[in-house]
Amino acid sequence: MKKMICLAAAIALIGPSAAMAEGDLSRANPTKVTLEMGTTDGHMYFKPSHLEFETGKAYNLVLKNVDPIKHEIESHGLVERIFTRKVEIANASGDLVAEIKGNIREIEIGPGQEVQWFFVPIQPGEKLDLKCALEGHAEAGMVGDITIR
């Protein structure tokens, strides 16, 4: 009986569930940032080539491949400093094809496709690596950097 009273008192002290807590980033409206991947005159690029994020703020990084070939995004510095909420892939009609949760190391985007990466930066960093790790792409100019404040 004593244990039940203590448990009831503890539950009363906790109050509303964590899902309803103020500052719950799983329910935050993310800031949308678009990263375009493509090729111009034989030169591959990320546009913009520099990304900036703020710790504790929710983001939706839209990875948009405008090329007829695949590209990818790889940034060990970024993935070590964020909490990934999910990655979403939709078809041309906007219907959900896949939702991936958990740690992400790199994302490959098919020709003319778009992927949305939802995350929250949790640790600052300067001049974090950003590249396409497919053979020859970084050498062709598909590099950049990321700052988390």
N, C-alpha and C positions, 0 to 999 in steps of 0.2 A: 504494500500500500504506500509506503514511504517513497519507493522508487517511482511509482505512478504520479504522485504529487510533484516530485522533483521534475519529472519529464514534462508534465503539464505546465509547470512554472517556466521551464526553459523554453518551451514552444511559445508561450505568451510573451516572453521577453524578446524572442527573435522577431516577432511581428510579421509583416507581409513577406511573402516568399521572395527569394533573390531575383526571380524573373520580373518582379514588379518593382525592384529597387530603383531608386533614382540613379541615373548614370549607367543604366544597363545598356552596354554598347551592342548587344545582340539585337536590340530593337531600334537602334539609332538610324536615322536617315543618312546614308553615306554620301560623301562628297565624290562626285563623278570626275575621274581623270581619264583621258583617252591617250593611249600610246599607239601611234600608227607605225606599221612596219611595211617597208616597201623598197623598191629599186627605182632609181632615176639615172639614166645614162650610164648604166653599168655600176653605179655606186649604190650600195645598200645602206639603209638608214633606219633609225628610230626617230620619230618626230612626236614630241620634242626629245632631244638627246639627253636632257637633264630633267629629272623628276624631283619634286620636293613634297615631303609629307610631314605631318606633325604627330607626335606621340599622343595616344589617347583619343584620337579622332578616327572615325570610321570612314573607309574609302571603298569605292567601287572602281577598280582599275580596269578599263575596257581595253582589251588587247585586240587591235583591228589590223588584220593582214590584208592589205590592198593589192597584193601581188598574186600572180598566177602560180607561184611556188610557195612551199611551206617555209615558215620561220619559227623561231622560238625565243622565249625570254628566259634568261638565266641570270640570277643575281644571288650569290651565296651571302653577300652582306645584307641584302634585304630580308631574305627568308630567315636569317638568324635573329632578326630584330622585329618581327611581326607575329601577330596571331592571325592565322588564316581562318576566317569564318566559313568560307566556301568558295568554290569555283563553279560557275554556271555556264552551260553550253545550251544554246537554243538553235532551232532550225530556222530556215528563211522566213517561216510564218510566225516566228516568235514563240513557238511551243517549246517547252523545256525538253531537252534531249538527255541531259545529265547534270547532276549536282554532285560535286566531289567535295568531301570534307576531310580535314586532317592536314598534315604537313605536306607542303608542296616544294619540290626542289627546282623544277623547271616546267614550263608549259609550252607545248608545240601547237601552233595554230596553222590549220590547213589553208590552202589558197582561197582568198576571198572570204575568209571566215572571221568570226568575232567570238571572243571569250570574255567573260566578266569574272574578275578576281576580287572578292570581298575580303578585306583584311583591316586590322587595327595595328598600327605601329606601337611597339611597347618599349623600344630602346633607341636613343638617338645614334646617329652615325653620319660621317661626312665622306664624300667621294666614294660611295659604295659602288661596286662593280655592276655593270649592266651590259649584257652582250647576247648575241645570238650564237649559240655554241655549235650550230650546224657547220660542217666543214666549209671553210672559205668565207663564211658570212661576216665574221668579225673582221677578218683581213680586208674585206670589201667595204668596211666602214660601219657595220652594224654594231656599234658600241655606244656607250653613254655612261652616265653616273647618276647616283641617287643620293639625296640628302634627307635625313630624318632629323627634325628639330625637336 
